Amino acid sequence: MSRKIRIYALLFILGAFLINQSDVKAESFLYSFGVTSDAADIDPSVQMNILTDVNIDQQYTYLTHQIILSDTHGNLTFENSIPKNMITNVDLSYKDSNSSWTKLDVTFDESSTNTKFTIDPEGKKGLSDYQFNIIYVVNTQSIFNLTPSTLNSFDYLISSDLGPDDLATIKITLPSGYKPFDSSGWRLQGGRFFYSTVLSGLDKNFYSVFSLEEDYGGSIDSLKNEITKLTQENVKLTENIIEMQRSVESYKVQNEELTWDIKDLKDELIKSKEEQQKANMNTANFRYLSWGLTLSLPGMQFVLNELREKNRISPTQLHLGSVIGTFIVFMVLYASLFI
């Protein structure tokens, strides 16, 4: 769509809106910006990028331009369409070979009523190109009537020629509480709408219409729905994370219980092995003792028989000694079995 057709469409939209809203007024701010060289127009072989950031706030409007040139010849002139007496402040700086931003003094061209000034780029080249940053500060009330009953528009045009390899972009941020007339492509962040787009050499113009309304309509509803959806998904995700954390804690408890069970089993196994070793030792000792005592019975009987034959003991004493000796042997065996 050509610029003329787009402006007609804008006027038609504004006209239709004003017919339905008789108490609404419309004000427009037309803004242009360009870079030229006093030697000649900037060579087509020189790549030029113009990155524009327009921040419209209740008190001040900041128009920031970052200009990147692959090369340059002669002095550079920067000019916009704002009269000099409306400019509150101009901040000009360039990026030097150390990648540091260095400020420059600005002297307006006395022959021009608009904001126009010229600089010498000699010695201001960075590592690989020329980079300049210009911030124009304007009192917002001097260009916009920020009231609920006023439709405001911003129309931006790059007056410099743009080649096929050049790049031009614009980002515009509306005041807090204001909405774009057409919300397509706009984003809402921190209560402020902003929009960014790329401008081409064939269509170097951008415009927007915005106003103050309490109801932002579809834009807010769409964002609210998206936020609600994300919130619900976040709640589900949080629930899943909590459930996973509970499962992990349960696994930890079960693992600790199993660890203690395994430790108890190991202790019991060690104790059982010790008892088994003790039992084996007792069995061996009992076996040796039983054999010893069993073998001692014939010896004791032999001694008693010898004493009887020599009339040292009586037959009664022989029988009594055999019984007592046998009893003593069995008592020793019994005691060794259970001790």
Buried (B, 14 or more C-beta within 10 A) or exposed (E): EEBEEBBEEBEEBBEEBBEEEEEBEBEBBEBBBBBBBEEEEBBEEBBBBBBBBBBBBEEBBBBBBBBBBBBBEBBBBBBBBBEBEEBEEBBBBBBBEEEEEEEBEBEBBEEEEBBBBBBEBEEBBBEEBBBBBBBBBBEBEBBBEBEEEBBBBBBBBBEBBBBEEBBBBBBBBBBEBBBBBBBEEBEBEEEBBBBBEEBEBEEBBBBBBBBBEEEBEEBBEEBEEEEEEEEEEEEEEEEEEEEEEEEEEEEEEEEEEEEEEEEEEEEEEEEEEEEEEEEEEBEEEBEEBBEEBEEBBEEBBEEBEEBBEEEEBEEEBBEEBBEEBEEEBEEBBEEBEEE
